[in-house]
């Protein structure tokens, strides 16, 4: 796609390629260390209109009207179009990048911190493009296959294997 496509298409394609190469070149930890970047990667596929609520709050200017305390107003953040109207190629590249990250332990851990499973589910409900849906389904499957259950004390316990409950019925007619 050299020389062709829109700037967002070119940038998303480059990010997708870079994400895929992070395992090979040892830079995965650098990518997953920046939660703001991961959160922004989820915007095109999450069905959300808010890229980074924390960033919007930090950028909010103080009201100098002197009319007393004002409730904090989030700064206007450029809003991406809803899935279905935004560039399908961008959504597909971001979904594939998220899938690649979800295939690694470090990537999944970082994506959990930015609530990727919930955001993927929300975006999937609105998504119409088959290629984007496939990548989101694959990412969701990776989260489910490596899920942990948090016990009452707050410690993570690996989820039980599906066949664990069926062993007691072995040999019965």
Residue, then its C-alpha position, 0 to 999 in steps of 0.5 A: x500500500x505504498x503511496x496509496x490509501x489515506x493517511x489513516x489507512x497508511x498509519x494503521x497498516x504501519x502500526x499493524x505491521x509494527x505490532x506483529x513484529x514486536x515479538x520478533x524484535x523484542x520490543x513488545x514490552x515497550x508497546x504494552x508499557x504505554x497504556x494510553x497507546x493501547x487505549x487509543x488502539x481500541x478506539x476504532x473497534x470499541x464503539x466508543x466515542x471517547x479515546x482517553x477519558x483521563x487525557x481529556x480531563x487533564x487537558x480541560x482548561x480551568x474556568x475563570x468565570x468567578x461564578x463559584x466552583x464549576x463542575x469539571x467539564x471534559x475538554x472537547x476531544x475529537x470524536x472518531x466516527x462510530x464503527x460502520x462509518x469509520x474507515x473499515x481498513x483502519x478498524x481491521x488493522x487495529x483489530x488485528x493488532x489487538x489480536x496479536x497483542x492478545x496472543x502474548x501474556x504481556x499483551x493480554x495483561x496490558x489489554x486487561x488494564x485498559x478494559x479491552x475485553x469489554x471494549x471489544x465486546x461493545x464494538x463487536x456488537x456494532x461492527x458490520x465488516x466481516x474481516x473486523x468481526x473475525x479479528x475481534x472474535x479471534x482476540x476475544x477467544x484469546x482472552x477467554x482461553x487464557x482467562x483467570x478467575x479472581x478469588x474472594x481474597x483477590x488473587x488470580x486463579x487460572x480458570x478450570x479446564x472445560x474437561x475437568x468437570x466431566x471426568x467423574x462420569x467416565x466409564x458410566x453407561 
